[in-house]
């Protein structure tokens, strides 16, 4: 098990890095293979902004 330098890698071993890389590549390929239509960037960002604002409002009402 090869140890990795923490300055060079966020993983402790090369096996961990390889496992993460395989997992990540699988996730990306699944996204690329997804037949559903894409969502335009502006629409996705607007939805995320709405969700974040709702969570901030909900959290604020709990603090009051």
N, CA, C and O atoms as CSV, one atom per row, in Angstrom:
chain,resi,resn,atom,element,x,y,z
A,1,UNK,N,N,0.848,-1.169,0.000
A,1,UNK,CA,C,0.000,0.000,0.000
A,1,UNK,C,C,0.900,1.241,0.000
A,1,UNK,O,O,1.588,1.511,0.985
A,2,UNK,N,N,0.894,1.980,-1.085
A,2,UNK,CA,C,1.754,3.149,-1.212
A,2,UNK,C,C,1.136,4.355,-0.512
A,2,UNK,O,O,0.004,4.744,-0.801
A,3,UNK,N,N,1.898,4.943,0.416
A,3,UNK,CA,C,1.444,6.148,1.110
A,3,UNK,C,C,1.664,7.349,0.194
A,3,UNK,O,O,2.657,7.420,-0.530
A,4,UNK,N,N,0.719,8.295,0.239
A,4,UNK,CA,C,0.823,9.496,-0.575
A,4,UNK,C,C,1.118,10.697,0.316
A,4,UNK,O,O,0.693,10.741,1.471
A,5,UNK,N,N,1.830,11.647,-0.213
A,5,UNK,CA,C,2.155,12.873,0.500
A,5,UNK,C,C,0.903,13.738,0.616
A,5,UNK,O,O,0.271,14.012,-0.404
A,6,UNK,N,N,0.516,14.182,1.820
A,6,UNK,CA,C,-0.698,14.988,1.973
A,6,UNK,C,C,-0.639,16.332,1.249
A,6,UNK,O,O,-1.676,16.950,1.007
A,7,UNK,N,N,0.544,16.779,0.909
A,7,UNK,CA,C,0.670,18.026,0.143
A,7,UNK,C,C,0.281,17.784,-1.313
A,7,UNK,O,O,-0.199,18.693,-1.990
A,8,UNK,N,N,0.485,16.575,-1.786
A,8,UNK,CA,C,0.237,16.225,-3.173
A,8,UNK,C,C,-1.165,15.654,-3.378
A,8,UNK,O,O,-1.769,15.873,-4.428
A,9,UNK,N,N,-1.692,14.922,-2.387
A,9,UNK,CA,C,-2.959,14.222,-2.562
A,9,UNK,C,C,-3.800,14.311,-1.297
A,9,UNK,O,O,-3.268,14.338,-0.187
A,10,UNK,N,N,-5.114,14.356,-1.474
A,10,UNK,CA,C,-6.017,14.344,-0.328
A,10,UNK,C,C,-6.244,12.928,0.187
A,10,UNK,O,O,-6.886,12.743,1.221
A,11,UNK,N,N,-5.728,11.934,-0.515
A,11,UNK,CA,C,-5.896,10.534,-0.145
A,11,UNK,C,C,-4.642,10.030,0.554
A,11,UNK,O,O,-3.531,10.489,0.289
A,12,UNK,N,N,-4.849,9.065,1.462
A,12,UNK,CA,C,-3.705,8.517,2.195
A,12,UNK,C,C,-2.920,7.517,1.375
A,12,UNK,O,O,-1.702,7.411,1.523
A,13,UNK,N,N,-3.607,6.777,0.506
A,13,UNK,CA,C,-2.916,5.748,-0.281
A,13,UNK,C,C,-3.296,5.861,-1.750
A,13,UNK,O,O,-4.302,6.472,-2.111
A,14,UNK,N,N,-2.462,5.255,-2.580
A,14,UNK,CA,C,-2.761,5.252,-4.014
A,14,UNK,C,C,-4.016,4.425,-4.283
A,14,UNK,O,O,-4.748,4.715,-5.230
A,15,UNK,N,N,-4.280,3.395,-3.463
A,15,UNK,CA,C,-5.488,2.591,-3.630
A,15,UNK,C,C,-6.739,3.434,-3.393
A,15,UNK,O,O,-7.720,3.316,-4.128
A,16,UNK,N,N,-6.704,4.290,-2.360
A,16,UNK,CA,C,-7.840,5.179,-2.098
A,16,UNK,C,C,-8.051,6.136,-3.269
A,16,UNK,O,O,-9.185,6.374,-3.686
A,17,UNK,N,N,-6.962,6.679,-3.794
A,17,UNK,CA,C,-7.050,7.602,-4.925
A,17,UNK,C,C,-7.628,6.910,-6.153
A,17,UNK,O,O,-8.466,7.475,-6.856
A,18,UNK,N,N,-7.180,5.688,-6.408
A,18,UNK,CA,C,-7.676,4.934,-7.568
A,18,UNK,C,C,-9.148,4.571,-7.398
A,18,UNK,O,O,-9.913,4.633,-8.360
A,19,UNK,N,N,-9.549,4.194,-6.191
A,19,UNK,CA,C,-10.950,3.857,-5.938
A,19,UNK,C,C,-11.843,5.087,-6.137
A,19,UNK,O,O,-12.923,4.992,-6.720
A,20,UNK,N,N,-11.383,6.230,-5.649
A,20,UNK,CA,C,-12.156,7.456,-5.837
A,20,UNK,C,C,-12.250,7.805,-7.317
A,20,UNK,O,O,-13.319,8.173,-7.803
A,21,UNK,N,N,-11.154,7.693,-8.020
A,21,UNK,CA,C,-11.138,8.006,-9.446
A,21,UNK,C,C,-12.120,7.115,-10.211
A,21,UNK,O,O,-12.838,7.592,-11.089
A,22,UNK,N,N,-12.150,5.832,-9.883
A,22,UNK,CA,C,-13.082,4.904,-10.551
A,22,UNK,C,C,-14.529,5.282,-10.227
A,22,UNK,O,O,-15.384,5.294,-11.112
A,23,UNK,N,N,-14.797,5.589,-8.964
A,23,UNK,CA,C,-16.149,5.995,-8.549
A,23,UNK,C,C,-16.573,7.258,-9.302
A,23,UNK,O,O,-17.679,7.332,-9.837
A,24,UNK,N,N,-15.677,8.247,-9.334
A,24,UNK,CA,C,-15.984,9.520,-9.980
A,24,UNK,C,C,-16.231,9.330,-11.474
A,24,UNK,O,O,-17.190,9.881,-12.016
A,25,UNK,N,N,-15.393,8.572,-12.132
A,25,UNK,CA,C,-15.569,8.330,-13.569
A,25,UNK,C,C,-16.893,7.633,-13.864
A,25,UNK,O,O,-17.539,7.918,-14.872
A,26,UNK,N,N,-17.299,6.711,-12.975
A,26,UNK,CA,C,-18.586,6.031,-13.136
A,26,UNK,C,C,-19.732,7.022,-13.019
A,26,UNK,O,O,-20.673,6.980,-13.811
A,27,UNK,N,N,-19.659,7.925,-12.026
A,27,UNK,CA,C,-20.708,8.937,-11.846
A,27,UNK,C,C,-20.798,9.847,-13.073
A,27,UNK,O,O,-21.895,10.162,-13.533
A,28,UNK,N,N,-19.662,10.262,-13.595
A,28,UNK,CA,C,-19.646,11.142,-14.766
A,28,UNK,C,C,-20.223,10.415,-15.973
A,28,UNK,O,O,-21.011,10.996,-16.720
A,29,UNK,N,N,-19.849,9.160,-16.177
A,29,UNK,CA,C,-20.360,8.413,-17.319
A,29,UNK,C,C,-21.867,8.226,-17.221
A,29,UNK,O,O,-22.567,8.326,-18.229
A,30,UNK,N,N,-22.381,7.951,-16.007
A,30,UNK,CA,C,-23.827,7.822,-15.829
A,30,UNK,C,C,-24.529,9.122,-16.207
A,30,UNK,O,O,-25.586,9.100,-16.838
A,31,UNK,N,N,-23.948,10.244,-15.825
A,31,UNK,CA,C,-24.542,11.542,-16.160
A,31,UNK,C,C,-24.525,11.761,-17.669
A,31,UNK,O,O,-25.505,12.243,-18.237
A,32,UNK,N,N,-23.433,11.415,-18.311
A,32,UNK,CA,C,-23.336,11.582,-19.765
A,32,UNK,C,C,-24.320,10.673,-20.500
A,32,UNK,O,O,-24.854,11.045,-21.545
A,33,UNK,N,N,-24.558,9.486,-19.955
A,33,UNK,CA,C,-25.457,8.516,-20.585
A,33,UNK,C,C,-26.926,8.786,-20.295
A,33,UNK,O,O,-27.792,8.176,-20.922
A,34,UNK,N,N,-27.229,9.680,-19.364
A,34,UNK,CA,C,-28.613,9.965,-18.968
A,34,UNK,C,C,-29.378,10.529,-20.166
A,34,UNK,O,O,-28.960,11.535,-20.739
A,35,UNK,N,N,-30.492,9.897,-20.556
A,35,UNK,CA,C,-31.225,10.337,-21.748
A,35,UNK,C,C,-32.120,11.558,-21.512
A,35,UNK,O,O,-32.628,12.147,-22.466
A,36,UNK,N,N,-32.310,11.933,-20.259
A,36,UNK,CA,C,-33.180,13.083,-19.996
A,36,UNK,C,C,-32.559,14.363,-20.555
A,36,UNK,O,O,-31.335,14.475,-20.631
A,37,UNK,N,N,-33.393,15.327,-20.947
A,37,UNK,CA,C,-32.847,16.578,-21.467
A,37,UNK,C,C,-32.100,17.340,-20.371
A,37,UNK,O,O,-32.434,17.254,-19.189
A,38,UNK,N,N,-31.104,18.071,-20.789
A,38,UNK,CA,C,-30.333,18.873,-19.844
A,38,UNK,C,C,-31.131,20.069,-19.361
A,38,UNK,O,O,-32.130,20.455,-19.970
A,39,UNK,N,N,-30.679,20.653,-18.258
A,39,UNK,CA,C,-31.308,21.855,-17.716
A,39,UNK,C,C,-30.359,23.021,-17.999
A,39,UNK,O,O,-29.173,22.948,-17.678
A,40,UNK,N,N,-30.875,24.091,-18.594
A,40,UNK,CA,C,-30.005,25.240,-18.853
A,40,UNK,C,C,-29.393,25.774,-17.555
A,40,UNK,O,O,-30.030,25.751,-16.502
A,41,UNK,N,N,-28.169,26.245,-17.643
A,41,UNK,CA,C,-27.430,26.717,-16.479
A,41,UNK,C,C,-28.216,27.767,-15.696
A,41,UNK,O,O,-28.335,27.666,-14.474
A,42,UNK,N,N,-28.750,28.766,-16.384
A,42,UNK,CA,C,-29.478,29.834,-15.701
A,42,UNK,C,C,-30.672,29.291,-14.926
A,42,UNK,O,O,-30.955,29.751,-13.819
A,43,UNK,N,N,-31.371,28.317,-15.500
A,43,UNK,CA,C,-32.526,27.718,-14.834
A,43,UNK,C,C,-32.089,26.929,-13.593
A,43,UNK,O,O,-32.723,27.012,-12.541
A,44,UNK,N,N,-31.011,26.172,-13.726
A,44,UNK,CA,C,-30.502,25.395,-12.590
A,44,UNK,C,C,-30.053,26.327,-11.464
A,44,UNK,O,O,-30.352,26.078,-10.296
A,45,UNK,N,N,-29.336,27.398,-11.812
A,45,UNK,CA,C,-28.864,28.333,-10.789
A,45,UNK,C,C,-30.016,29.053,-10.114
A,45,UNK,O,O,-29.973,29.290,-8.907
A,46,UNK,N,N,-31.045,29.405,-10.871
A,46,UNK,CA,C,-32.214,30.065,-10.288
A,46,UNK,C,C,-32.905,29.138,-9.293
A,46,UNK,O,O,-33.326,29.583,-8.225
A,47,UNK,N,N,-33.025,27.869,-9.628
A,47,UNK,CA,C,-33.645,26.899,-8.719
A,47,UNK,C,C,-32.820,26.736,-7.449
A,47,UNK,O,O,-33.374,26.697,-6.351
A,48,UNK,N,N,-31.508,26.639,-7.589
A,48,UNK,CA,C,-30.649,26.517,-6.409
A,48,UNK,C,C,-30.738,27.764,-5.536
A,48,UNK,O,O,-30.767,27.657,-4.310
A,49,UNK,N,N,-30.782,28.927,-6.143
A,49,UNK,CA,C,-30.912,30.168,-5.383
A,49,UNK,C,C,-32.224,30.177,-4.603
A,49,UNK,O,O,-32.246,30.555,-3.432
A,50,UNK,N,N,-33.316,29.764,-5.243
A,50,UNK,CA,C,-34.610,29.685,-4.544
A,50,UNK,C,C,-34.536,28.743,-3.349
A,50,UNK,O,O,-35.029,29.061,-2.267
A,51,UNK,N,N,-33.919,27.590,-3.550
A,51,UNK,CA,C,-33.817,26.615,-2.456
A,51,UNK,C,C,-32.967,27.144,-1.300
A,51,UNK,O,O,-33.327,26.983,-0.135
A,52,UNK,N,N,-31.840,27.776,-1.627
A,52,UNK,CA,C,-30.979,28.326,-0.581
A,52,UNK,C,C,-31.683,29.437,0.190
A,52,UNK,O,O,-31.586,29.499,1.416
A,53,UNK,N,N,-32.388,30.312,-0.517
A,53,UNK,CA,C,-33.106,31.390,0.151
A,53,UNK,C,C,-34.194,30.832,1.066
A,53,UNK,O,O,-34.398,31.351,2.164
A,54,UNK,N,N,-34.885,29.798,0.638
A,54,UNK,CA,C,-35.921,29.176,1.472
A,54,UNK,C,C,-35.301,28.588,2.739
A,54,UNK,O,O,-35.867,28.720,3.824
A,55,UNK,N,N,-34.150,27.943,2.610
A,55,UNK,CA,C,-33.481,27.374,3.779
A,55,UNK,C,C,-33.010,28.479,4.721
A,55,UNK,O,O,-33.121,28.347,5.940
A,56,UNK,N,N,-32.485,29.568,4.161
A,56,UNK,CA,C,-32.048,30.687,5.010
A,56,UNK,C,C,-33.225,31.308,5.757
A,56,UNK,O,O,-33.118,31.652,6.934
A,57,UNK,N,N,-34.344,31.446,5.058
A,57,UNK,CA,C,-35.555,31.999,5.725
A,57,UNK,C,C,-36.009,31.067,6.830
A,57,UNK,O,O,-36.325,31.518,7.931
A,58,UNK,N,N,-36.046,29.768,6.549
A,58,UNK,CA,C,-36.471,28.791,7.555
A,58,UNK,C,C,-35.524,28.805,8.759
A,58,UNK,O,O,-35.969,28.734,9.904
A,59,UNK,N,N,-34.258,28.893,8.503
A,59,UNK,CA,C,-33.281,28.918,9.593
A,59,UNK,C,C,-33.420,30.205,10.398
A,59,UNK,O,O,-33.307,30.194,11.624
A,60,UNK,N,N,-33.663,31.301,9.709
A,60,UNK,CA,C,-33.839,32.592,10.395
A,60,UNK,C,C,-35.050,32.588,11.286
A,60,UNK,O,O,-35.018,33.172,12.369
A,61,UNK,N,N,-36.135,31.936,10.857
A,61,UNK,CA,C,-37.351,31.908,11.660
A,61,UNK,C,C,-37.163,31.043,12.900
A,61,UNK,O,O,-37.845,31.245,13.905
A,62,UNK,N,N,-36.240,30.077,12.838
A,62,UNK,CA,C,-35.962,29.251,14.002
A,62,UNK,C,C,-35.144,30.005,15.036
A,62,UNK,O,O,-35.256,29.743,16.233
A,63,UNK,N,N,-34.309,30.956,14.570
A,63,UNK,CA,C,-33.458,31.719,15.477
A,63,UNK,C,C,-34.218,32.826,16.177
A,63,UNK,O,O,-33.773,33.313,17.216
A,64,UNK,N,N,-35.361,33.237,15.632
A,64,UNK,CA,C,-36.089,34.376,16.195
A,64,UNK,C,C,-36.773,34.034,17.495
A,64,UNK,O,O,-37.427,34.890,18.092
